Amino acid sequence: MSRPVCVLIAALLLFPSSARADVISRSPGGFTVRTAVTIADSADRVFGALVQDIGMWWDPAHTFSRDAHNLWLA
């Protein structure tokens, strides 16, 4: 997955103006929201960018090692 595609996907996920969120349940202890984002690419490419190229879009400041390329999903 190319860096521009990863950056585009991250931007779509991070900027609320490009996404719609609905509150689907409420309780005194919290609430649940559903967010939907439309990405004009194949499911395989989007999934690959989200789970295989985490280091390309995850903020390294939010990792113990300060290197987002150390993250992985199985």
Backbone as CSV, one residue per row, in Angstrom:
resi,resn,N_x,N_y,N_z,CA_x,CA_y,CA_z,C_x,C_y,C_z
1,MET,0.857,-1.169,0.000,0.000,0.000,0.000,0.899,1.227,0.000
2,SER,0.627,2.151,-0.886,1.448,3.355,-0.984,1.150,4.321,0.149
3,ARG,2.121,5.150,0.455,1.950,6.121,1.541,0.782,7.072,1.272
4,PRO,0.598,7.589,0.039,-0.545,8.485,-0.194,-1.892,7.821,0.095
5,VAL,-2.036,6.546,-0.234,-3.300,5.850,0.035,-3.495,5.723,1.541
6,CYS,-2.427,5.391,2.272,-2.517,5.280,3.737,-2.878,6.621,4.359
7,VAL,-2.276,7.686,3.870,-2.563,9.021,4.404,-4.017,9.387,4.115
8,LEU,-4.499,9.071,2.932,-5.892,9.347,2.584,-6.849,8.593,3.497
9,ILE,-6.577,7.334,3.722,-7.443,6.536,4.588,-7.420,7.088,6.005
10,ALA,-6.234,7.410,6.503,-6.132,7.971,7.852,-6.895,9.291,7.950
11,ALA,-6.781,10.136,6.928,-7.478,11.421,6.944,-8.988,11.213,6.956
12,LEU,-9.469,10.263,6.182,-10.900,9.998,6.157,-11.403,9.495,7.505
13,LEU,-10.567,8.740,8.198,-10.971,8.210,9.491,-10.863,9.235,10.609
14,LEU,-9.963,10.195,10.463,-9.695,11.127,11.555,-10.481,12.431,11.502
15,PHE,-10.942,12.833,10.319,-11.634,14.114,10.215,-13.136,13.905,10.246
16,PRO,-13.797,14.404,11.281,-15.231,14.157,11.430,-16.084,14.690,10.297
17,SER,-15.615,15.697,9.577,-16.425,16.251,8.496,-16.616,15.253,7.361
18,SER,-15.763,14.254,7.277,-15.882,13.272,6.205,-16.626,12.019,6.659
19,ALA,-17.050,11.990,7.895,-17.729,10.806,8.418,-19.049,11.199,9.057
20,ARG,-19.916,10.235,9.183,-21.204,10.443,9.837,-21.249,9.520,11.046
21,ALA,-21.685,10.047,12.179,-21.805,9.237,13.393,-23.212,9.357,13.952
22,ASP,-23.784,8.243,14.335,-25.108,8.203,14.932,-25.011,7.549,16.305
23,VAL,-25.703,8.114,17.271,-25.805,7.480,18.583,-26.825,6.360,18.443
24,ILE,-26.391,5.118,18.694,-27.309,3.990,18.509,-27.853,3.447,19.819
25,SER,-27.214,3.782,20.954,-27.776,3.422,22.254,-27.233,4.364,23.319
26,ARG,-28.038,4.563,24.348,-27.665,5.441,25.463,-28.011,4.746,26.771
27,SER,-27.225,5.056,27.802,-27.527,4.588,29.155,-26.886,5.565,30.130
28,PRO,-27.227,5.475,31.411,-26.599,6.372,32.379,-25.079,6.203,32.438
29,GLY,-24.581,5.033,32.043,-23.148,4.774,32.106,-22.383,5.054,30.837
30,GLY,-23.058,5.482,29.777,-22.335,5.752,28.534,-23.231,5.699,27.320
31,PHE,-22.620,5.613,26.168,-23.356,5.574,24.918,-22.526,4.845,23.864
32,THR,-23.180,4.433,22.803,-22.522,3.761,21.681,-22.822,4.546,20.423
33,VAL,-21.780,4.812,19.626,-21.968,5.494,18.351,-21.548,4.577,17.218
34,ARG,-22.160,4.783,16.076,-21.785,4.073,14.857,-21.297,5.132,13.877
35,THR,-20.103,4.933,13.347,-19.522,5.860,12.391,-19.365,5.154,11.060
36,ALA,-19.734,5.820,9.983,-19.597,5.250,8.645,-18.774,6.188,7.774
37,VAL,-17.814,5.610,7.064,-16.969,6.363,6.144,-16.962,5.607,4.829
38,THR,-17.146,6.297,3.732,-17.080,5.681,2.416,-15.698,5.948,1.830
39,ILE,-14.998,4.878,1.467,-13.662,4.989,0.873,-13.732,4.377,-0.517
40,ALA,-13.352,5.140,-1.499,-13.439,4.695,-2.891,-12.205,3.875,-3.265
41,ASP,-12.131,2.659,-2.732,-11.046,1.742,-3.056,-11.533,0.339,-2.730
42,SER,-10.771,-0.658,-3.120,-11.197,-2.031,-2.874,-11.079,-2.367,-1.391
43,ALA,-11.911,-3.277,-0.956,-11.889,-3.699,0.446,-10.525,-4.279,0.809
44,ASP,-9.903,-5.022,-0.104,-8.590,-5.612,0.174,-7.531,-4.540,0.418
45,ARG,-7.536,-3.490,-0.381,-6.543,-2.422,-0.211,-6.781,-1.643,1.082
46,VAL,-8.025,-1.367,1.386,-8.341,-0.629,2.611,-7.975,-1.469,3.833
47,PHE,-8.369,-2.729,3.847,-8.046,-3.611,4.957,-6.527,-3.723,5.119
48,GLY,-5.821,-3.880,4.004,-4.361,-3.968,4.055,-3.740,-2.722,4.665
49,ALA,-4.242,-1.569,4.290,-3.698,-0.314,4.825,-3.968,-0.192,6.317
50,LEU,-5.123,-0.654,6.748,-5.481,-0.519,8.159,-4.746,-1.505,9.060
51,VAL,-4.537,-2.730,8.600,-3.958,-3.733,9.488,-2.535,-4.152,9.142
52,GLN,-2.115,-3.999,7.900,-0.773,-4.422,7.524,0.215,-3.264,7.502
53,ASP,-0.258,-2.055,7.310,0.618,-0.885,7.238,0.338,0.082,8.385
54,ILE,0.170,-0.450,9.582,-0.183,0.382,10.730,0.842,1.487,10.950
55,GLY,2.104,1.175,10.767,3.162,2.154,10.991,3.107,3.348,10.074
56,MET,2.353,3.239,8.979,2.240,4.353,8.030,1.246,5.411,8.516
57,TRP,0.303,5.033,9.366,-0.712,6.004,9.760,-0.876,6.166,11.268
58,TRP,-0.403,5.232,12.072,-0.560,5.341,13.521,0.451,6.332,14.082
59,ASP,0.031,7.183,15.001,0.911,8.172,15.623,1.906,7.459,16.538
60,PRO,3.207,7.555,16.261,4.196,6.848,17.083,4.214,7.316,18.538
61,ALA,3.696,8.504,18.820,3.629,8.983,20.197,2.654,8.143,21.028
62,HIS,1.790,7.397,20.369,0.808,6.561,21.062,1.279,5.115,21.144
63,THR,2.589,4.902,21.150,3.158,3.566,21.305,4.186,3.596,22.423
64,PHE,4.403,2.454,23.034,5.400,2.347,24.106,6.804,2.584,23.561
65,SER,7.081,2.029,22.370,8.430,2.116,21.798,8.681,3.407,21.026
66,ARG,7.625,4.208,20.815,7.696,5.419,19.992,7.987,5.109,18.522
67,ASP,7.710,3.878,18.101,7.882,3.476,16.707,6.635,2.704,16.283
68,ALA,5.764,3.351,15.529,4.500,2.732,15.127,4.707,1.529,14.216
69,HIS,5.870,1.400,13.606,6.137,0.243,12.748,6.302,-1.042,13.565
70,ASN,6.383,-0.926,14.890,6.449,-2.110,15.750,5.058,-2.707,16.014
71,LEU,4.011,-2.013,15.631,2.648,-2.494,15.863,2.258,-3.521,14.797
72,TRP,1.439,-4.480,15.215,0.915,-5.470,14.259,-0.393,-6.033,14.784
73,LEU,-1.201,-6.552,13.892,-2.443,-7.220,14.235,-2.410,-8.624,13.662
74,ALA,-2.931,-9.582,14.410,-2.984,-10.956,13.913,-4.431,-11.380,13.742
